[in-house]
Amino acid sequence: MRFGLAVLAIFYFTAFACAPALAACYGTNSKTKQRQAVQEIYRASSHPKRYFAQATHDARTGRPQIFYYRRYSTAPAHFKRFVRHHECCHHLGNHNEIAANCCALRRMRLSTSGLTALRSYIVSRDVNSQTKVDHKGQGSAFWSKTARQCNLGVRID
């Protein structure tokens, strides 16, 4: 019995107490111009342009929002984390996709192996070209632009 309780206590400690907290995500309300927590909304539907997520504002209240679409739900955890930070960075004023990537990578503070895993997923799945929006440079070319411009102090290309 004691052993079972000890295992249960260890499980709860590692599952909850040691779980990394999500970084706060704030943006500017488009109507009041005040800083406000971003509302994060998960949708079971797909975006018409096949986005994983989208930074936007509530049309009525101006509140900053992030919509997560069906493709997001099937992505691996490390990529979901990147997407969330990327969209938060759009709300922080990084409107350019490469700038939002750099901001997200800085916020994530990944190890070299974490950056490698993220790069491998993005390049192998050619993530950017899966959308109908044609960013200049897809897959590995898009990641290379990110790597060149981010200046994170470690090599990420």
Backbone as CSV, one residue per row, in Angstrom:
resi,resn,N_x,N_y,N_z,CA_x,CA_y,CA_z,C_x,C_y,C_z
1,MET,0.821,-1.196,0.000,0.000,0.000,0.000,0.865,1.259,0.000
2,ARG,1.895,1.293,0.876,2.768,2.464,0.923,3.474,2.665,-0.411
3,PHE,3.911,1.547,-1.005,4.599,1.620,-2.295,3.684,2.237,-3.344
4,GLY,2.438,1.805,-3.358,1.458,2.327,-4.316,1.229,3.812,-4.137
5,LEU,1.136,4.267,-2.881,0.957,5.686,-2.607,2.194,6.484,-3.016
6,ALA,3.366,5.905,-2.783,4.605,6.582,-3.168,4.679,6.752,-4.681
7,VAL,4.330,5.699,-5.406,4.333,5.769,-6.871,3.322,6.806,-7.349
8,LEU,2.149,6.808,-6.730,1.117,7.770,-7.101,1.585,9.203,-6.812
9,ALA,2.219,9.407,-5.664,2.729,10.737,-5.317,3.794,11.191,-6.303
10,ILE,4.693,10.304,-6.681,5.741,10.634,-7.649,5.114,10.975,-8.996
11,PHE,4.096,10.196,-9.407,3.421,10.457,-10.677,2.830,11.865,-10.691
12,TYR,2.085,12.206,-9.642,1.458,13.525,-9.600,2.494,14.641,-9.566
13,PHE,3.577,14.440,-8.827,4.618,15.456,-8.754,5.250,15.678,-10.125
14,THR,5.608,14.597,-10.811,6.260,14.745,-12.114,5.281,15.204,-13.184
15,ALA,4.043,14.781,-13.100,3.072,15.143,-14.128,2.605,16.584,-14.010
16,PHE,2.486,17.074,-12.791,1.913,18.407,-12.615,2.910,19.438,-12.103
17,ALA,3.616,19.149,-11.057,4.528,20.129,-10.464,5.711,20.421,-11.372
18,CYS,6.187,19.426,-12.103,7.358,19.617,-12.949,7.010,19.952,-14.393
19,ALA,5.735,19.958,-14.718,5.342,20.259,-16.090,5.686,21.708,-16.396
20,PRO,6.278,21.962,-17.572,6.629,23.338,-17.898,5.379,24.192,-18.066
21,ALA,5.397,25.362,-17.488,4.259,26.265,-17.603,4.266,26.911,-18.977
22,LEU,3.092,27.176,-19.492,2.996,27.885,-20.763,3.356,29.341,-20.530
23,ALA,4.133,29.881,-21.416,4.483,31.296,-21.331,3.223,32.121,-21.581
24,ALA,3.120,33.200,-20.862,1.971,34.082,-21.045,1.977,34.639,-22.466
25,CYS,0.811,34.812,-22.997,0.671,35.331,-24.353,-0.235,36.562,-24.290
26,TYR,0.349,37.706,-24.632,-0.390,38.966,-24.599,-0.351,39.640,-25.957
27,GLY,-1.332,40.459,-26.203,-1.374,41.240,-27.420,-2.083,42.547,-27.138
28,THR,-2.196,43.365,-28.144,-2.869,44.653,-28.006,-4.290,44.548,-28.531
29,ASN,-5.231,44.977,-27.725,-6.620,45.007,-28.142,-6.732,45.999,-29.294
30,SER,-7.307,45.566,-30.411,-7.349,46.414,-31.610,-8.302,47.605,-31.466
31,LYS,-9.189,47.585,-30.494,-10.119,48.703,-30.298,-9.670,49.646,-29.179
32,THR,-9.242,49.072,-28.045,-8.871,49.911,-26.895,-7.385,50.255,-26.873
33,LYS,-6.578,49.521,-27.666,-5.115,49.689,-27.717,-4.434,49.324,-26.389
34,GLN,-5.157,48.639,-25.513,-4.616,48.199,-24.233,-4.035,46.791,-24.359
35,ARG,-3.013,46.493,-23.567,-2.425,45.154,-23.513,-3.429,44.215,-22.857
36,GLN,-3.564,43.030,-23.429,-4.574,42.100,-22.949,-4.119,40.667,-23.202
37,ALA,-4.514,39.750,-22.330,-4.208,38.337,-22.534,-4.899,37.852,-23.802
38,VAL,-4.180,37.056,-24.573,-4.728,36.508,-25.811,-5.700,35.379,-25.473
39,GLN,-6.835,35.378,-26.124,-7.810,34.305,-25.976,-7.436,33.205,-26.968
40,GLU,-7.259,31.981,-26.473,-6.868,30.861,-27.330,-8.071,29.942,-27.527
41,ILE,-8.416,29.714,-28.792,-9.626,28.966,-29.146,-9.253,27.780,-30.030
42,TYR,-9.733,26.601,-29.639,-9.435,25.374,-30.395,-10.654,24.998,-31.218
43,ARG,-10.430,24.798,-32.503,-11.514,24.450,-33.426,-11.303,23.052,-33.990
44,ALA,-12.379,22.318,-34.155,-12.299,20.980,-34.746,-12.268,21.062,-36.267
45,SER,-12.577,22.230,-36.788,-12.627,22.403,-38.244,-11.243,22.697,-38.815
46,SER,-11.169,22.645,-40.118,-9.936,23.005,-40.824,-10.042,24.440,-41.304
47,HIS,-8.914,25.112,-41.378,-8.887,26.456,-41.940,-8.914,26.325,-43.463
48,PRO,-9.620,27.212,-44.166,-9.681,27.120,-45.632,-8.303,27.145,-46.299
49,LYS,-7.327,27.798,-45.655,-5.979,27.853,-46.224,-5.054,26.829,-45.583
50,ARG,-5.609,25.923,-44.797,-4.892,24.812,-44.160,-3.879,25.258,-43.108
51,TYR,-4.115,26.375,-42.451,-3.232,26.827,-41.374,-3.296,25.854,-40.195
52,PHE,-2.226,25.851,-39.411,-2.235,25.160,-38.123,-2.957,26.050,-37.108
53,ALA,-2.676,27.353,-37.195,-3.239,28.329,-36.266,-3.233,29.700,-36.936
54,GLN,-3.926,30.636,-36.286,-4.022,31.967,-36.869,-4.176,33.003,-35.756
55,ALA,-3.350,34.041,-35.795,-3.478,35.168,-34.868,-4.456,36.162,-35.482
56,THR,-5.424,36.577,-34.696,-6.442,37.505,-35.176,-6.988,38.301,-33.994
57,HIS,-8.026,39.082,-34.224,-8.697,39.841,-33.168,-10.191,39.596,-33.271
58,ASP,-10.867,39.609,-32.134,-12.320,39.500,-32.123,-12.886,40.751,-32.790
59,ALA,-13.722,40.563,-33.787,-14.251,41.697,-34.556,-15.087,42.642,-33.695
60,ARG,-15.772,42.119,-32.701,-16.655,42.938,-31.876,-15.913,43.650,-30.750
61,THR,-15.060,42.893,-30.024,-14.420,43.453,-28.826,-12.990,43.919,-29.052
62,GLY,-12.351,43.449,-30.120,-10.955,43.794,-30.387,-9.951,42.931,-29.639
63,ARG,-10.432,41.974,-28.844,-9.529,41.136,-28.051,-8.629,40.311,-28.968
64,PRO,-7.319,40.249,-28.660,-6.425,39.409,-29.453,-6.772,37.930,-29.252
65,GLN,-6.740,37.180,-30.343,-7.109,35.769,-30.301,-6.133,34.934,-31.121
66,ILE,-6.050,33.661,-30.757,-5.376,32.662,-31.593,-6.369,31.537,-31.791
67,PHE,-6.623,31.209,-33.050,-7.440,30.053,-33.387,-6.514,28.905,-33.756
68,TYR,-6.730,27.758,-33.144,-5.983,26.544,-33.476,-6.932,25.640,-34.254
69,TYR,-6.455,25.157,-35.405,-7.293,24.341,-36.275,-6.920,22.857,-36.194
70,ARG,-7.680,22.039,-36.885,-7.538,20.579,-36.822,-6.102,20.104,-37.035
71,ARG,-5.373,20.677,-37.966,-3.993,20.241,-38.229,-3.117,20.404,-36.991
72,TYR,-3.392,21.390,-36.178,-2.629,21.633,-34.954,-2.780,20.451,-34.002
73,SER,-3.978,19.909,-33.908,-4.241,18.831,-32.948,-3.461,17.560,-33.253
74,THR,-3.029,17.369,-34.485,-2.307,16.140,-34.848,-0.789,16.333,-34.904
75,ALA,-0.316,17.534,-34.660,1.120,17.819,-34.718,1.805,17.354,-33.424
76,PRO,3.121,17.078,-33.476,3.842,16.700,-32.256,3.954,17.882,-31.289
77,ALA,4.124,17.578,-30.015,4.115,18.595,-28.950,5.139,19.704,-29.181
78,HIS,6.359,19.352,-29.618,7.374,20.395,-29.788,6.991,21.373,-30.905
79,PHE,6.310,20.876,-31.929,5.872,21.764,-33.003,4.676,22.608,-32.558
80,LYS,3.767,22.020,-31.775,2.635,22.788,-31.245,3.135,23.961,-30.410
81,ARG,4.150,23.692,-29.618,4.722,24.742,-28.768,5.290,25.872,-29.634
82,PHE,5.980,25.495,-30.699,6.522,26.484,-31.626,5.389,27.299,-32.265
83,VAL,4.345,26.627,-32.718,3.218,27.311,-33.369,2.581,28.316,-32.406
84,ARG,2.371,27.892,-31.156,1.757,28.793,-30.171,2.624,30.034,-29.979
85,HIS,3.924,29.822,-29.783,4.809,30.973,-29.603,4.845,31.847,-30.860
86,HIS,4.850,31.215,-32.029,4.857,31.950,-33.296,3.629,32.870,-33.381
87,GLU,2.466,32.341,-33.073,1.238,33.144,-33.141,1.234,34.230,-32.064
88,CYS,1.734,33.911,-30.866,1.861,34.936,-29.821,2.760,36.067,-30.305
89,CYS,3.828,35.706,-30.999,4.767,36.714,-31.506,4.119,37.620,-32.547
90,HIS,3.174,37.105,-33.316,2.424,37.986,-34.228,1.689,39.048,-33.410
91,HIS,1.104,38.637,-32.273,0.390,39.601,-31.422,1.336,40.580,-30.740
92,LEU,2.614,40.244,-30.678,3.599,41.161,-30.093,4.168,42.132,-31.133
93,GLY,3.638,42.057,-32.366,4.050,43.001,-33.400,4.962,42.445,-34.465
94,ASN,5.260,41.165,-34.418,6.100,40.525,-35.439,5.191,40.033,-36.574
95,HIS,4.907,40.905,-37.517,3.957,40.566,-38.578,4.593,39.742,-39.687
96,ASN,5.884,39.884,-39.890,6.622,39.104,-40.879,6.782,37.666,-40.350
97,GLU,6.614,36.666,-41.205,6.686,35.260,-40.771,8.053,34.877,-40.207
98,ILE,9.124,35.370,-40.823,10.469,35.043,-40.345,10.692,35.696,-38.980
99,ALA,10.281,36.938,-38.816,10.416,37.622,-37.526,9.626,36.889,-36.444
100,ALA,8.440,36.403,-36.772,7.637,35.640,-35.806,8.321,34.317,-35.460
101,ASN,8.964,33.685,-36.454,9.723,32.456,-36.178,10.854,32.746,-35.198
102,CYS,11.618,33.803,-35.445,12.755,34.155,-34.581,12.283,34.472,-33.172
103,CYS,11.227,35.245,-33.059,10.659,35.580,-31.764,10.243,34.301,-31.028
104,ALA,9.579,33.392,-31.732,9.131,32.129,-31.118,10.317,31.310,-30.629
105,LEU,11.357,31.210,-31.441,12.533,30.433,-31.051,13.225,31.047,-29.837
106,ARG,13.275,32.361,-29.769,13.870,33.023,-28.593,13.042,32.748,-27.347
107,ARG,11.732,32.825,-27.472,10.848,32.570,-26.324,10.955,31.120,-25.843
108,MET,11.175,30.197,-26.766,11.216,28.774,-26.406,12.515,28.376,-25.710
109,ARG,13.603,29.083,-26.005,14.911,28.778,-25.401,15.268,27.299,-25.541
110,LEU,15.189,26.796,-26.748,15.468,25.382,-27.008,16.959,25.072,-26.942
111,SER,17.260,23.860,-26.555,18.633,23.363,-26.640,18.949,23.115,-28.112
112,THR,20.194,22.843,-28.405,20.581,22.541,-29.789,19.816,21.323,-30.300
113,SER,19.647,20.309,-29.451,18.909,19.116,-29.886,17.432,19.434,-30.089
114,GLY,16.881,20.348,-29.285,15.489,20.768,-29.468,15.296,21.513,-30.775
115,LEU,16.246,22.393,-31.097,16.204,23.106,-32.373,16.315,22.134,-33.543
116,THR,17.192,21.133,-33.391,17.370,20.135,-34.443,16.083,19.356,-34.677
117,ALA,15.411,18.969,-33.594,14.147,18.223,-33.716,13.083,19.068,-34.404
118,LEU,13.003,20.332,-34.022,12.022,21.229,-34.640,12.329,21.422,-36.115
119,ARG,13.586,21.694,-36.446,13.999,21.852,-37.834,13.693,20.593,-38.644
120,SER,14.005,19.440,-38.087,13.769,18.167,-38.800,12.298,17.990,-39.134
121,TYR,11.436,18.309,-38.188,9.997,18.164,-38.433,9.540,19.138,-39.515
122,ILE,9.935,20.397,-39.390,9.500,21.415,-40.345,9.998,21.100,-41.756
123,VAL,11.257,20.709,-41.885,11.832,20.439,-43.196,11.305,19.127,-43.770
124,SER,11.266,18.060,-42.952,10.837,16.756,-43.477,9.370,16.761,-43.880
125,ARG,8.550,17.517,-43.161,7.125,17.597,-43.493,6.840,18.738,-44.457
126,ASP,7.876,19.513,-44.795,7.729,20.667,-45.679,6.530,21.505,-45.232
127,VAL,6.493,21.765,-43.927,5.338,22.358,-43.259,4.804,23.599,-43.958
128,ASN,5.651,24.531,-44.320,5.168,25.792,-44.878,4.461,25.614,-46.207
129,SER,4.887,24.639,-46.996,4.260,24.473,-48.307,2.943,23.703,-48.231
130,GLN,2.566,23.240,-47.041,1.284,22.559,-46.910,0.126,23.546,-46.852
131,THR,0.437,24.819,-46.741,-0.629,25.810,-46.738,-0.831,26.332,-48.145
132,LYS,-1.976,26.914,-48.389,-2.255,27.494,-49.704,-1.612,28.866,-49.846
133,VAL,-1.103,29.401,-48.734,-0.420,30.691,-48.771,1.010,30.424,-49.202
134,ASP,1.458,31.118,-50.204,2.787,30.869,-50.749,3.785,31.869,-50.187
135,HIS,4.432,31.496,-49.071,5.494,32.338,-48.522,6.701,32.188,-49.426
136,LYS,7.513,33.217,-49.500,8.738,33.120,-50.306,9.672,32.130,-49.637
137,GLY,9.932,31.022,-50.290,10.779,29.974,-49.738,9.949,28.998,-48.944
138,GLN,9.992,27.756,-49.307,9.210,26.739,-48.627,10.134,25.732,-47.952
139,GLY,9.610,25.014,-46.978,10.344,23.931,-46.336,11.737,24.327,-45.892
140,SER,12.749,23.674,-46.468,14.125,23.922,-46.034,14.582,25.347,-46.367
141,ALA,14.119,25.917,-47.476,14.505,27.289,-47.826,13.938,28.276,-46.803
142,PHE,12.713,28.061,-46.392,12.067,28.917,-45.405,12.781,28.801,-44.060
143,TRP,13.145,27.571,-43.676,13.874,27.366,-42.424,15.263,28.017,-42.497
144,SER,15.922,27.911,-43.643,17.250,28.523,-43.795,17.183,30.034,-43.612
145,LYS,16.128,30.667,-44.137,15.940,32.106,-43.926,15.784,32.406,-42.442
146,THR,15.009,31.576,-41.771,14.817,31.738,-40.331,16.162,31.617,-39.619
147,ALA,16.923,30.587,-39.952,18.221,30.337,-39.305,19.178,31.505,-39.511
148,ARG,19.210,32.050,-40.724,20.116,33.170,-41.024,19.731,34.431,-40.254
149,GLN,18.451,34.686,-40.133,18.002,35.952,-39.555,17.853,35.948,-38.033
150,CYS,17.762,34.760,-37.425,17.449,34.720,-35.995,18.611,35.059,-35.078
151,ASN,19.827,34.720,-35.456,21.001,35.025,-34.634,20.798,34.585,-33.179
152,LEU,20.558,33.286,-32.984,20.292,32.740,-31.659,21.558,32.336,-30.899
153,GLY,22.696,32.454,-31.534,23.929,32.072,-30.878,24.291,30.605,-31.058
154,VAL,23.423,29.849,-31.691,23.698,28.445,-32.023,23.303,28.221,-33.470
155,ARG,23.907,27.259,-34.090,23.594,26.966,-35.486,22.291,26.169,-35.553
156,ILE,21.335,26.650,-36.356,20.042,25.965,-36.452,19.705,25.558,-37.890
157,ASP,20.667,25.656,-38.812,20.346,25.271,-40.197,20.945,23.937,-40.563
